[in-house]
Amino acid sequence: MRSVGVDPDAAIDPKFMIADDAYYALCERVFREDPEGPSVSIRVGSSMRCDDYGAFGLAWKSAIDLRGSYAFRTLRARLDQCQHI
């Protein structure tokens, strides 16, 4: 984690982001070096709650079905873009 600028001992900052190339390089290294590397994303994803996914999690919790959750997320993304203009 430190190799991509994440301090595992620091408080969680949901606004902190790493560059996509650093993220994929980290994933490749984990997959290569950890015997269970390919299952890391499945294990991490299964440990997360809907609230950990931000707007996607809200969409999953509030929509009637999966199609509705994607429609809600699309609408939310458009509204977010309007606020930044």
PDB file of N, CA, C and O in Angstrom:
ATOM      1  N   MET A   1       0.811  -1.189   0.000  1.00  0.00           N
ATOM      2  CA  MET A   1       0.000   0.000   0.000  1.00  0.00           C
ATOM      3  C   MET A   1       0.861   1.264   0.000  1.00  0.00           C
ATOM      4  O   MET A   1       0.558   2.243  -0.682  1.00  0.00           O
ATOM      5  N   ARG A   2       1.914   1.218   0.761  1.00  0.00           N
ATOM      6  CA  ARG A   2       2.780   2.400   0.820  1.00  0.00           C
ATOM      7  C   ARG A   2       3.396   2.715  -0.543  1.00  0.00           C
ATOM      8  O   ARG A   2       3.688   3.872  -0.848  1.00  0.00           O
ATOM      9  N   SER A   3       3.590   1.682  -1.355  1.00  0.00           N
ATOM     10  CA  SER A   3       4.210   1.896  -2.668  1.00  0.00           C
ATOM     11  C   SER A   3       3.352   2.760  -3.590  1.00  0.00           C
ATOM     12  O   SER A   3       3.859   3.333  -4.554  1.00  0.00           O
ATOM     13  N   VAL A   4       2.047   2.853  -3.293  1.00  0.00           N
ATOM     14  CA  VAL A   4       1.167   3.700  -4.100  1.00  0.00           C
ATOM     15  C   VAL A   4       0.698   4.933  -3.329  1.00  0.00           C
ATOM     16  O   VAL A   4      -0.231   5.625  -3.743  1.00  0.00           O
ATOM     17  N   GLY A   5       1.367   5.195  -2.188  1.00  0.00           N
ATOM     18  CA  GLY A   5       1.066   6.406  -1.444  1.00  0.00           C
ATOM     19  C   GLY A   5      -0.018   6.268  -0.393  1.00  0.00           C
ATOM     20  O   GLY A   5      -0.512   7.275   0.114  1.00  0.00           O
ATOM     21  N   VAL A   6      -0.399   5.044  -0.055  1.00  0.00           N
ATOM     22  CA  VAL A   6      -1.431   4.829   0.957  1.00  0.00           C
ATOM     23  C   VAL A   6      -0.762   4.396   2.255  1.00  0.00           C
ATOM     24  O   VAL A   6      -0.019   3.416   2.290  1.00  0.00           O
ATOM     25  N   ASP A   7      -1.035   5.138   3.314  1.00  0.00           N
ATOM     26  CA  ASP A   7      -0.520   4.786   4.631  1.00  0.00           C
ATOM     27  C   ASP A   7      -1.573   3.933   5.329  1.00  0.00           C
ATOM     28  O   ASP A   7      -2.616   4.451   5.725  1.00  0.00           O
ATOM     29  N   PRO A   8      -1.320   2.635   5.487  1.00  0.00           N
ATOM     30  CA  PRO A   8      -2.335   1.763   6.084  1.00  0.00           C
ATOM     31  C   PRO A   8      -2.654   2.092   7.538  1.00  0.00           C
ATOM     32  O   PRO A   8      -3.675   1.650   8.064  1.00  0.00           O
ATOM     33  N   ASP A   9      -1.783   2.870   8.193  1.00  0.00           N
ATOM     34  CA  ASP A   9      -2.014   3.241   9.583  1.00  0.00           C
ATOM     35  C   ASP A   9      -2.759   4.566   9.733  1.00  0.00           C
ATOM     36  O   ASP A   9      -3.170   4.927  10.835  1.00  0.00           O
ATOM     37  N   ALA A  10      -2.933   5.286   8.633  1.00  0.00           N
ATOM     38  CA  ALA A  10      -3.600   6.591   8.678  1.00  0.00           C
ATOM     39  C   ALA A  10      -5.119   6.413   8.678  1.00  0.00           C
ATOM     40  O   ALA A  10      -5.637   5.355   8.319  1.00  0.00           O
ATOM     41  N   ALA A  11      -5.812   7.464   9.086  1.00  0.00           N
ATOM     42  CA  ALA A  11      -7.274   7.450   9.037  1.00  0.00           C
ATOM     43  C   ALA A  11      -7.729   7.370   7.577  1.00  0.00           C
ATOM     44  O   ALA A  11      -7.057   7.882   6.682  1.00  0.00           O
ATOM     45  N   ILE A  12      -8.847   6.740   7.354  1.00  0.00           N
ATOM     46  CA  ILE A  12      -9.384   6.602   5.994  1.00  0.00           C
ATOM     47  C   ILE A  12      -9.870   7.957   5.499  1.00  0.00           C
ATOM     48  O   ILE A  12     -10.631   8.645   6.179  1.00  0.00           O
ATOM     49  N   ASP A  13      -9.422   8.325   4.315  1.00  0.00           N
ATOM     50  CA  ASP A  13      -9.849   9.571   3.679  1.00  0.00           C
ATOM     51  C   ASP A  13     -10.526   9.209   2.364  1.00  0.00           C
ATOM     52  O   ASP A  13      -9.838   8.901   1.391  1.00  0.00           O
ATOM     53  N   PRO A  14     -11.863   9.239   2.308  1.00  0.00           N
ATOM     54  CA  PRO A  14     -12.565   8.829   1.087  1.00  0.00           C
ATOM     55  C   PRO A  14     -12.275   9.716  -0.122  1.00  0.00           C
ATOM     56  O   PRO A  14     -12.571   9.329  -1.252  1.00  0.00           O
ATOM     57  N   LYS A  15     -11.704  10.891   0.098  1.00  0.00           N
ATOM     58  CA  LYS A  15     -11.388  11.776  -1.023  1.00  0.00           C
ATOM     59  C   LYS A  15     -10.018  11.478  -1.634  1.00  0.00           C
ATOM     60  O   LYS A  15      -9.707  11.948  -2.728  1.00  0.00           O
ATOM     61  N   PHE A  16      -9.200  10.695  -0.923  1.00  0.00           N
ATOM     62  CA  PHE A  16      -7.871  10.361  -1.423  1.00  0.00           C
ATOM     63  C   PHE A  16      -7.984   9.339  -2.547  1.00  0.00           C
ATOM     64  O   PHE A  16      -8.694   8.341  -2.423  1.00  0.00           O
ATOM     65  N   MET A  17      -7.283   9.594  -3.637  1.00  0.00           N
ATOM     66  CA  MET A  17      -7.298   8.667  -4.772  1.00  0.00           C
ATOM     67  C   MET A  17      -5.873   8.463  -5.263  1.00  0.00           C
ATOM     68  O   MET A  17      -5.026   9.348  -5.145  1.00  0.00           O
ATOM     69  N   ILE A  18      -5.625   7.285  -5.813  1.00  0.00           N
ATOM     70  CA  ILE A  18      -4.328   7.029  -6.434  1.00  0.00           C
ATOM     71  C   ILE A  18      -4.532   6.989  -7.942  1.00  0.00           C
ATOM     72  O   ILE A  18      -5.644   6.768  -8.422  1.00  0.00           O
ATOM     73  N   ALA A  19      -3.466   7.202  -8.672  1.00  0.00           N
ATOM     74  CA  ALA A  19      -3.540   7.173 -10.140  1.00  0.00           C
ATOM     75  C   ALA A  19      -3.899   5.764 -10.609  1.00  0.00           C
ATOM     76  O   ALA A  19      -3.510   4.774  -9.989  1.00  0.00           O
ATOM     77  N   ASP A  20      -4.640   5.688 -11.702  1.00  0.00           N
ATOM     78  CA  ASP A  20      -5.080   4.379 -12.182  1.00  0.00           C
ATOM     79  C   ASP A  20      -3.909   3.468 -12.538  1.00  0.00           C
ATOM     80  O   ASP A  20      -3.980   2.264 -12.294  1.00  0.00           O
ATOM     81  N   ASP A  21      -2.829   4.015 -13.109  1.00  0.00           N
ATOM     82  CA  ASP A  21      -1.695   3.160 -13.456  1.00  0.00           C
ATOM     83  C   ASP A  21      -1.013   2.601 -12.210  1.00  0.00           C
ATOM     84  O   ASP A  21      -0.508   1.478 -12.233  1.00  0.00           O
ATOM     85  N   ALA A  22      -0.995   3.376 -11.122  1.00  0.00           N
ATOM     86  CA  ALA A  22      -0.419   2.879  -9.865  1.00  0.00           C
ATOM     87  C   ALA A  22      -1.304   1.780  -9.282  1.00  0.00           C
ATOM     88  O   ALA A  22      -0.797   0.794  -8.747  1.00  0.00           O
ATOM     89  N   TYR A  23      -2.612   1.943  -9.381  1.00  0.00           N
ATOM     90  CA  TYR A  23      -3.545   0.928  -8.881  1.00  0.00           C
ATOM     91  C   TYR A  23      -3.362  -0.387  -9.636  1.00  0.00           C
ATOM     92  O   TYR A  23      -3.247  -1.447  -9.021  1.00  0.00           O
ATOM     93  N   TYR A  24      -3.335  -0.318 -10.962  1.00  0.00           N
ATOM     94  CA  TYR A  24      -3.192  -1.544 -11.753  1.00  0.00           C
ATOM     95  C   TYR A  24      -1.820  -2.188 -11.557  1.00  0.00           C
ATOM     96  O   TYR A  24      -1.707  -3.414 -11.579  1.00  0.00           O
ATOM     97  N   ALA A  25      -0.797  -1.392 -11.368  1.00  0.00           N
ATOM     98  CA  ALA A  25       0.532  -1.949 -11.086  1.00  0.00           C
ATOM     99  C   ALA A  25       0.516  -2.676  -9.739  1.00  0.00           C
ATOM    100  O   ALA A  25       1.116  -3.743  -9.602  1.00  0.00           O
ATOM    101  N   LEU A  26      -0.171  -2.099  -8.743  1.00  0.00           N
ATOM    102  CA  LEU A  26      -0.300  -2.754  -7.444  1.00  0.00           C
ATOM    103  C   LEU A  26      -1.050  -4.078  -7.589  1.00  0.00           C
ATOM    104  O   LEU A  26      -0.631  -5.094  -7.033  1.00  0.00           O
ATOM    105  N   CYS A  27      -2.156  -4.071  -8.332  1.00  0.00           N
ATOM    106  CA  CYS A  27      -2.918  -5.310  -8.559  1.00  0.00           C
ATOM    107  C   CYS A  27      -2.058  -6.373  -9.234  1.00  0.00           C
ATOM    108  O   CYS A  27      -2.081  -7.535  -8.828  1.00  0.00           O
ATOM    109  N   GLU A  28      -1.308  -5.992 -10.249  1.00  0.00           N
ATOM    110  CA  GLU A  28      -0.442  -6.950 -10.942  1.00  0.00           C
ATOM    111  C   GLU A  28       0.596  -7.537  -9.988  1.00  0.00           C
ATOM    112  O   GLU A  28       0.880  -8.734 -10.027  1.00  0.00           O
ATOM    113  N   ARG A  29       1.160  -6.685  -9.133  1.00  0.00           N
ATOM    114  CA  ARG A  29       2.166  -7.165  -8.184  1.00  0.00           C
ATOM    115  C   ARG A  29       1.547  -8.132  -7.176  1.00  0.00           C
ATOM    116  O   ARG A  29       2.143  -9.162  -6.862  1.00  0.00           O
ATOM    117  N   VAL A  30       0.357  -7.810  -6.667  1.00  0.00           N
ATOM    118  CA  VAL A  30      -0.320  -8.698  -5.718  1.00  0.00           C
ATOM    119  C   VAL A  30      -0.642 -10.029  -6.385  1.00  0.00           C
ATOM    120  O   VAL A  30      -0.428 -11.087  -5.794  1.00  0.00           O
ATOM    121  N   PHE A  31      -1.150  -9.985  -7.604  1.00  0.00           N
ATOM    122  CA  PHE A  31      -1.503 -11.218  -8.311  1.00  0.00           C
ATOM    123  C   PHE A  31      -0.277 -12.090  -8.556  1.00  0.00           C
ATOM    124  O   PHE A  31      -0.350 -13.318  -8.509  1.00  0.00           O
ATOM    125  N   ARG A  32       0.844 -11.435  -8.816  1.00  0.00           N
ATOM    126  CA  ARG A  32       2.079 -12.156  -9.127  1.00  0.00           C
ATOM    127  C   ARG A  32       2.748 -12.722  -7.866  1.00  0.00           C
ATOM    128  O   ARG A  32       3.253 -13.845  -7.887  1.00  0.00           O
ATOM    129  N   GLU A  33       2.754 -11.955  -6.775  1.00  0.00           N
ATOM    130  CA  GLU A  33       3.521 -12.329  -5.591  1.00  0.00           C
ATOM    131  C   GLU A  33       2.728 -13.105  -4.536  1.00  0.00           C
ATOM    132  O   GLU A  33       3.319 -13.862  -3.766  1.00  0.00           O
ATOM    133  N   ASP A  34       1.429 -12.937  -4.486  1.00  0.00           N
ATOM    134  CA  ASP A  34       0.603 -13.610  -3.483  1.00  0.00           C
ATOM    135  C   ASP A  34       0.023 -14.881  -4.100  1.00  0.00           C
ATOM    136  O   ASP A  34      -0.607 -14.811  -5.155  1.00  0.00           O
ATOM    137  N   PRO A  35       0.220 -16.044  -3.465  1.00  0.00           N
ATOM    138  CA  PRO A  35      -0.329 -17.288  -4.010  1.00  0.00           C
ATOM    139  C   PRO A  35      -1.846 -17.236  -4.208  1.00  0.00           C
ATOM    140  O   PRO A  35      -2.391 -17.920  -5.073  1.00  0.00           O
ATOM    141  N   GLU A  36      -2.515 -16.420  -3.401  1.00  0.00           N
ATOM    142  CA  GLU A  36      -3.968 -16.266  -3.552  1.00  0.00           C
ATOM    143  C   GLU A  36      -4.307 -14.936  -4.220  1.00  0.00           C
ATOM    144  O   GLU A  36      -5.428 -14.444  -4.093  1.00  0.00           O
ATOM    145  N   GLY A  37      -3.348 -14.361  -4.925  1.00  0.00           N
ATOM    146  CA  GLY A  37      -3.507 -13.047  -5.539  1.00  0.00           C
ATOM    147  C   GLY A  37      -4.751 -12.863  -6.381  1.00  0.00           C
ATOM    148  O   GLY A  37      -5.463 -11.875  -6.199  1.00  0.00           O
ATOM    149  N   PRO A  38      -5.047 -13.790  -7.313  1.00  0.00           N
ATOM    150  CA  PRO A  38      -6.222 -13.581  -8.158  1.00  0.00           C
ATOM    151  C   PRO A  38      -7.548 -13.498  -7.392  1.00  0.00           C
ATOM    152  O   PRO A  38      -8.528 -12.976  -7.924  1.00  0.00           O
ATOM    153  N   SER A  39      -7.593 -13.994  -6.177  1.00  0.00           N
ATOM    154  CA  SER A  39      -8.847 -13.940  -5.415  1.00  0.00           C
ATOM    155  C   SER A  39      -8.939 -12.713  -4.503  1.00  0.00           C
ATOM    156  O   SER A  39      -9.942 -12.532  -3.812  1.00  0.00           O
ATOM    157  N   VAL A  40      -7.904 -11.874  -4.496  1.00  0.00           N
ATOM    158  CA  VAL A  40      -7.897 -10.711  -3.603  1.00  0.00           C
ATOM    159  C   VAL A  40      -9.087  -9.805  -3.870  1.00  0.00           C
ATOM    160  O   VAL A  40      -9.769  -9.398  -2.930  1.00  0.00           O
ATOM    161  N   SER A  41      -9.352  -9.481  -5.121  1.00  0.00           N
ATOM    162  CA  SER A  41     -10.458  -8.558  -5.409  1.00  0.00           C
ATOM    163  C   SER A  41     -11.799  -9.143  -4.981  1.00  0.00           C
ATOM    164  O   SER A  41     -12.677  -8.406  -4.534  1.00  0.00           O
ATOM    165  N   ILE A  42     -11.969 -10.441  -5.110  1.00  0.00           N
ATOM    166  CA  ILE A  42     -13.217 -11.083  -4.687  1.00  0.00           C
ATOM    167  C   ILE A  42     -13.332 -11.038  -3.165  1.00  0.00           C
ATOM    168  O   ILE A  42     -14.402 -10.748  -2.630  1.00  0.00           O
ATOM    169  N   ARG A  43     -12.239 -11.324  -2.471  1.00  0.00           N
ATOM    170  CA  ARG A  43     -12.268 -11.301  -1.007  1.00  0.00           C
ATOM    171  C   ARG A  43     -12.503  -9.898  -0.475  1.00  0.00           C
ATOM    172  O   ARG A  43     -13.271  -9.714   0.469  1.00  0.00           O
ATOM    173  N   VAL A  44     -11.851  -8.908  -1.068  1.00  0.00           N
ATOM    174  CA  VAL A  44     -12.039  -7.529  -0.610  1.00  0.00           C
ATOM    175  C   VAL A  44     -13.463  -7.072  -0.912  1.00  0.00           C
ATOM    176  O   VAL A  44     -14.129  -6.487  -0.057  1.00  0.00           O
ATOM    177  N   GLY A  45     -13.923  -7.339  -2.123  1.00  0.00           N
ATOM    178  CA  GLY A  45     -15.286  -6.936  -2.498  1.00  0.00           C
ATOM    179  C   GLY A  45     -16.348  -7.558  -1.613  1.00  0.00           C
ATOM    180  O   GLY A  45     -17.333  -6.903  -1.272  1.00  0.00           O
ATOM    181  N   SER A  46     -16.160  -8.813  -1.235  1.00  0.00           N
ATOM    182  CA  SER A  46     -17.169  -9.474  -0.398  1.00  0.00           C
ATOM    183  C   SER A  46     -17.155  -8.954   1.034  1.00  0.00           C
ATOM    184  O   SER A  46     -18.121  -9.150   1.771  1.00  0.00           O
ATOM    185  N   SER A  47     -16.079  -8.298   1.432  1.00  0.00           N
ATOM    186  CA  SER A  47     -16.016  -7.759   2.795  1.00  0.00           C
ATOM    187  C   SER A  47     -16.585  -6.346   2.882  1.00  0.00           C
ATOM    188  O   SER A  47     -16.759  -5.819   3.981  1.00  0.00           O
ATOM    189  N   MET A  48     -16.877  -5.728   1.743  1.00  0.00           N
ATOM    190  CA  MET A  48     -17.361  -4.348   1.738  1.00  0.00           C
ATOM    191  C   MET A  48     -18.877  -4.306   1.897  1.00  0.00           C
ATOM    192  O   MET A  48     -19.578  -5.262   1.565  1.00  0.00           O
ATOM    193  N   ARG A  49     -19.364  -3.192   2.406  1.00  0.00           N
ATOM    194  CA  ARG A  49     -20.800  -2.972   2.563  1.00  0.00           C
ATOM    195  C   ARG A  49     -21.260  -1.986   1.498  1.00  0.00           C
ATOM    196  O   ARG A  49     -20.439  -1.316   0.871  1.00  0.00           O
ATOM    197  N   CYS A  50     -22.546  -1.898   1.296  1.00  0.00           N
ATOM    198  CA  CYS A  50     -23.092  -0.971   0.296  1.00  0.00           C
ATOM    199  C   CYS A  50     -22.607   0.455   0.531  1.00  0.00           C
ATOM    200  O   CYS A  50     -22.314   1.167  -0.430  1.00  0.00           O
ATOM    201  N   ASP A  51     -22.518   0.879   1.768  1.00  0.00           N
ATOM    202  CA  ASP A  51     -22.093   2.252   2.076  1.00  0.00           C
ATOM    203  C   ASP A  51     -20.668   2.528   1.618  1.00  0.00           C
ATOM    204  O   ASP A  51     -20.311   3.682   1.382  1.00  0.00           O
ATOM    205  N   ASP A  52     -19.851   1.492   1.490  1.00  0.00           N
ATOM    206  CA  ASP A  52     -18.470   1.668   1.052  1.00  0.00           C
ATOM    207  C   ASP A  52     -18.378   2.053  -0.425  1.00  0.00           C
ATOM    208  O   ASP A  52     -17.327   2.503  -0.883  1.00  0.00           O
ATOM    209  N   TYR A  53     -19.463   1.880  -1.165  1.00  0.00           N
ATOM    210  CA  TYR A  53     -19.461   2.152  -2.596  1.00  0.00           C
ATOM    211  C   TYR A  53     -20.059   3.504  -2.960  1.00  0.00           C
ATOM    212  O   TYR A  53     -20.300   3.767  -4.138  1.00  0.00           O
ATOM    213  N   GLY A  54     -20.299   4.353  -1.992  1.00  0.00           N
ATOM    214  CA  GLY A  54     -20.792   5.699  -2.269  1.00  0.00           C
ATOM    215  C   GLY A  54     -22.113   5.706  -3.016  1.00  0.00           C
ATOM    216  O   GLY A  54     -23.079   5.071  -2.592  1.00  0.00           O
ATOM    217  N   ALA A  55     -22.153   6.436  -4.147  1.00  0.00           N
ATOM    218  CA  ALA A  55     -23.402   6.566  -4.913  1.00  0.00           C
ATOM    219  C   ALA A  55     -23.877   5.220  -5.452  1.00  0.00           C
ATOM    220  O   ALA A  55     -25.081   4.976  -5.526  1.00  0.00           O
ATOM    221  N   PHE A  56     -22.944   4.341  -5.830  1.00  0.00           N
ATOM    222  CA  PHE A  56     -23.359   3.015  -6.292  1.00  0.00           C
ATOM    223  C   PHE A  56     -24.064   2.260  -5.165  1.00  0.00           C
ATOM    224  O   PHE A  56     -25.092   1.624  -5.396  1.00  0.00           O
ATOM    225  N   GLY A  57     -23.528   2.325  -3.966  1.00  0.00           N
ATOM    226  CA  GLY A  57     -24.155   1.652  -2.832  1.00  0.00           C
ATOM    227  C   GLY A  57     -25.532   2.206  -2.538  1.00  0.00           C
ATOM    228  O   GLY A  57     -26.457   1.449  -2.243  1.00  0.00           O
ATOM    229  N   LEU A  58     -25.678   3.526  -2.614  1.00  0.00           N
ATOM    230  CA  LEU A  58     -26.993   4.139  -2.419  1.00  0.00           C
ATOM    231  C   LEU A  58     -27.966   3.657  -3.486  1.00  0.00           C
ATOM    232  O   LEU A  58     -29.126   3.371  -3.192  1.00  0.00           O
ATOM    233  N   ALA A  59     -27.491   3.568  -4.727  1.00  0.00           N
ATOM    234  CA  ALA A  59     -28.345   3.091  -5.813  1.00  0.00           C
ATOM    235  C   ALA A  59     -28.787   1.648  -5.563  1.00  0.00           C
ATOM    236  O   ALA A  59     -29.955   1.313  -5.760  1.00  0.00           O
ATOM    237  N   TRP A  60     -27.863   0.803  -5.132  1.00  0.00           N
ATOM    238  CA  TRP A  60     -28.214  -0.601  -4.863  1.00  0.00           C
ATOM    239  C   TRP A  60     -29.257  -0.706  -3.759  1.00  0.00           C
ATOM    240  O   TRP A  60     -30.174  -1.524  -3.829  1.00  0.00           O
ATOM    241  N   LYS A  61     -29.104   0.135  -2.738  1.00  0.00           N
ATOM    242  CA  LYS A  61     -30.031   0.063  -1.613  1.00  0.00           C
ATOM    243  C   LYS A  61     -31.395   0.660  -1.925  1.00  0.00           C
ATOM    244  O   LYS A  61     -32.397   0.215  -1.365  1.00  0.00           O
ATOM    245  N   SER A  62     -31.459   1.650  -2.798  1.00  0.00           N
ATOM    246  CA  SER A  62     -32.705   2.377  -2.995  1.00  0.00           C
ATOM    247  C   SER A  62     -33.487   1.971  -4.241  1.00  0.00           C
ATOM    248  O   SER A  62     -34.663   2.317  -4.354  1.00  0.00           O
ATOM    249  N   ALA A  63     -32.885   1.262  -5.165  1.00  0.00           N
ATOM    250  CA  ALA A  63     -33.577   0.900  -6.403  1.00  0.00           C
ATOM    251  C   ALA A  63     -34.364  -0.401  -6.240  1.00  0.00           C
ATOM    252  O   ALA A  63     -34.032  -1.246  -5.409  1.00  0.00           O
ATOM    253  N   ILE A  64     -35.399  -0.538  -7.042  1.00  0.00           N
ATOM    254  CA  ILE A  64     -36.234  -1.738  -7.003  1.00  0.00           C
ATOM    255  C   ILE A  64     -35.498  -2.932  -7.584  1.00  0.00           C
ATOM    256  O   ILE A  64     -35.631  -4.050  -7.086  1.00  0.00           O
ATOM    257  N   ASP A  65     -34.712  -2.697  -8.649  1.00  0.00           N
ATOM    258  CA  ASP A  65     -33.987  -3.785  -9.296  1.00  0.00           C
ATOM    259  C   ASP A  65     -32.637  -3.270  -9.792  1.00  0.00           C
ATOM    260  O   ASP A  65     -32.329  -2.087  -9.654  1.00  0.00           O
ATOM    261  N   LEU A  66     -31.837  -4.162 -10.370  1.00  0.00           N
ATOM    262  CA  LEU A  66     -30.497  -3.794 -10.821  1.00  0.00           C
ATOM    263  C   LEU A  66     -30.544  -2.719 -11.907  1.00  0.00           C
ATOM    264  O   LEU A  66     -29.733  -1.793 -11.893  1.00  0.00           O
ATOM    265  N   ARG A  67     -31.476  -2.831 -12.839  1.00  0.00           N
ATOM    266  CA  ARG A  67     -31.600  -1.826 -13.895  1.00  0.00           C
ATOM    267  C   ARG A  67     -31.881  -0.450 -13.281  1.00  0.00           C
ATOM    268  O   ARG A  67     -31.329   0.559 -13.720  1.00  0.00           O
ATOM    269  N   GLY A  68     -32.730  -0.426 -12.279  1.00  0.00           N
ATOM    270  CA  GLY A  68     -33.041   0.834 -11.604  1.00  0.00           C
ATOM    271  C   GLY A  68     -31.830   1.420 -10.901  1.00  0.00           C
ATOM    272  O   GLY A  68     -31.662   2.639 -10.861  1.00  0.00           O
ATOM    273  N   SER A  69     -30.975   0.550 -10.340  1.00  0.00           N
ATOM    274  CA  SER A  69     -29.787   1.062  -9.660  1.00  0.00           C
ATOM    275  C   SER A  69     -28.822   1.704 -10.647  1.00  0.00           C
ATOM    276  O   SER A  69     -28.202   2.721 -10.337  1.00  0.00           O
ATOM    277  N   TYR A  70     -28.692   1.113 -11.840  1.00  0.00           N
ATOM    278  CA  TYR A  70     -27.820   1.722 -12.856  1.00  0.00           C
ATOM    279  C   TYR A  70     -28.410   3.036 -13.374  1.00  0.00           C
ATOM    280  O   TYR A  70     -27.674   3.990 -13.627  1.00  0.00           O
ATOM    281  N   ALA A  71     -29.717   3.085 -13.528  1.00  0.00           N
ATOM    282  CA  ALA A  71     -30.363   4.327 -13.971  1.00  0.00           C
ATOM    283  C   ALA A  71     -30.163   5.421 -12.929  1.00  0.00           C
ATOM    284  O   ALA A  71     -29.898   6.573 -13.273  1.00  0.00           O
ATOM    285  N   PHE A  72     -30.290   5.057 -11.652  1.00  0.00           N
ATOM    286  CA  PHE A  72     -30.074   6.031 -10.581  1.00  0.00           C
ATOM    287  C   PHE A  72     -28.640   6.539 -10.591  1.00  0.00           C
ATOM    288  O   PHE A  72     -28.399   7.737 -10.445  1.00  0.00           O
ATOM    289  N   ARG A  73     -27.691   5.627 -10.763  1.00  0.00           N
ATOM    290  CA  ARG A  73     -26.275   6.021 -10.779  1.00  0.00           C
ATOM    291  C   ARG A  73     -25.975   6.941 -11.961  1.00  0.00           C
ATOM    292  O   ARG A  73     -25.226   7.908 -11.822  1.00  0.00           O
ATOM    293  N   THR A  74     -26.553   6.645 -13.112  1.00  0.00           N
ATOM    294  CA  THR A  74     -26.350   7.493 -14.285  1.00  0.00           C
ATOM    295  C   THR A  74     -26.889   8.895 -14.031  1.00  0.00           C
ATOM    296  O   THR A  74     -26.240   9.889 -14.357  1.00  0.00           O
ATOM    297  N   LEU A  75     -28.078   8.967 -13.448  1.00  0.00           N
ATOM    298  CA  LEU A  75     -28.664  10.261 -13.116  1.00  0.00           C
ATOM    299  C   LEU A  75     -27.785  11.008 -12.119  1.00  0.00           C
ATOM    300  O   LEU A  75     -27.549  12.207 -12.269  1.00  0.00           O
ATOM    301  N   ARG A  76     -27.306  10.308 -11.115  1.00  0.00           N
ATOM    302  CA  ARG A  76     -26.455  10.928 -10.097  1.00  0.00           C
ATOM    303  C   ARG A  76     -25.168  11.467 -10.724  1.00  0.00           C
ATOM    304  O   ARG A  76     -24.720  12.559 -10.375  1.00  0.00           O
ATOM    305  N   ALA A  77     -24.572  10.705 -11.650  1.00  0.00           N
ATOM    306  CA  ALA A  77     -23.348  11.154 -12.312  1.00  0.00           C
ATOM    307  C   ALA A  77     -23.606  12.430 -13.111  1.00  0.00           C
ATOM    308  O   ALA A  77     -22.780  13.343 -13.116  1.00  0.00           O
ATOM    309  N   ARG A  78     -24.741  12.488 -13.778  1.00  0.00           N
ATOM    310  CA  ARG A  78     -25.074  13.694 -14.552  1.00  0.00           C
ATOM    311  C   ARG A  78     -25.262  14.901 -13.638  1.00  0.00           C
ATOM    312  O   ARG A  78     -24.828  16.008 -13.959  1.00  0.00           O
ATOM    313  N   LEU A  79     -25.910  14.677 -12.502  1.00  0.00           N
ATOM    314  CA  LEU A  79     -26.108  15.778 -11.554  1.00  0.00           C
ATOM    315  C   LEU A  79     -24.772  16.236 -10.987  1.00  0.00           C
ATOM    316  O   LEU A  79     -24.549  17.435 -10.818  1.00  0.00           O
ATOM    317  N   ASP A  80     -23.888  15.300 -10.693  1.00  0.00           N
ATOM    318  CA  ASP A  80     -22.565  15.664 -10.187  1.00  0.00           C
ATOM    319  C   ASP A  80     -21.793  16.488 -11.203  1.00  0.00           C
ATOM    320  O   ASP A  80     -21.100  17.436 -10.834  1.00  0.00           O
ATOM    321  N   GLN A  81     -21.905  16.136 -12.483  1.00  0.00           N
ATOM    322  CA  GLN A  81     -21.205  16.886 -13.528  1.00  0.00           C
ATOM    323  C   GLN A  81     -21.758  18.303 -13.622  1.00  0.00           C
ATOM    324  O   GLN A  81     -20.999  19.248 -13.836  1.00  0.00           O
ATOM    325  N   CYS A  82     -23.052  18.459 -13.466  1.00  0.00           N
ATOM    326  CA  CYS A  82     -23.657  19.793 -13.530  1.00  0.00           C
ATOM    327  C   CYS A  82     -23.158  20.691 -12.405  1.00  0.00           C
ATOM    328  O   CYS A  82     -23.013  21.899 -12.594  1.00  0.00           O
ATOM    329  N   GLN A  83     -22.898  20.119 -11.255  1.00  0.00           N
ATOM    330  CA  GLN A  83     -22.423  20.909 -10.122  1.00  0.00           C
ATOM    331  C   GLN A  83     -21.010  21.416 -10.339  1.00  0.00           C
ATOM    332  O   GLN A  83     -20.622  22.429  -9.757  1.00  0.00           O
ATOM    333  N   HIS A  84     -20.233  20.731 -11.166  1.00  0.00           N
ATOM    334  CA  HIS A  84     -18.839  21.120 -11.392  1.00  0.00           C
ATOM    335  C   HIS A  84     -18.671  22.117 -12.531  1.00  0.00           C
ATOM    336  O   HIS A  84     -17.560  22.578 -12.792  1.00  0.00           O
ATOM    337  N   ILE A  85     -19.743  22.446 -13.196  1.00  0.00           N
ATOM    338  CA  ILE A  85     -19.662  23.366 -14.334  1.00  0.00           C
ATOM    339  C   ILE A  85     -19.717  24.798 -13.851  1.00  0.00           C
ATOM    340  O   ILE A  85     -19.663  25.725 -14.658  1.00  0.00           O
TER     341      ILE A  85
END
